[in-house]
Amino acid sequence: MTWERQQTVFIISPSEASASELDELMWSEPGERFLPHALAGSQTSEKAPINIGTLSSLNPADVVINLGPEAVPQPERFSRVLEIVPYATDERESSRVKFKTYRNQGITPRTQELNK
């Protein structure tokens, strides 16, 4: 896992409310171990290897996991940017836009099918 390699992770959530929900979920999941995390901007965020926040609170990290609808600005400043594409076809449009945005910036996104 990325944080086990002492890399920092920032998870972009679509809203403050969903960031808080993810924060709460990560206190109990995965059940067999704890993922050290904090909400971006909290008192413990600088010490936590995993931060959760919105695009507007994005801070330096090695890896960004983008769950939001917009492309990550200046993605080249991160080692990796992971985009999660929703399974539902009606929710995929923002992912298509993000893919095109990255390509227009000279980045060649790679795709990885996870549910095979």
Secondary structure as GFF3:
##gff-version 3
##sequence-region A 1 116
A	DSSP	three_ten_helix	3	5	.	.	.	ID=ss1
A	DSSP	beta_strand	9	12	.	.	.	ID=ss2
A	DSSP	alpha_helix	16	25	.	.	.	ID=ss3
A	DSSP	beta_strand	37	39	.	.	.	ID=ss4
A	DSSP	beta_strand	50	53	.	.	.	ID=ss5
A	DSSP	three_ten_helix	55	57	.	.	.	ID=ss6
A	DSSP	beta_strand	63	66	.	.	.	ID=ss7
A	DSSP	three_ten_helix	75	77	.	.	.	ID=ss8
A	DSSP	beta_strand	80	83	.	.	.	ID=ss9
A	DSSP	three_ten_helix	89	91	.	.	.	ID=ss10
A	DSSP	alpha_helix	93	104	.	.	.	ID=ss11
###
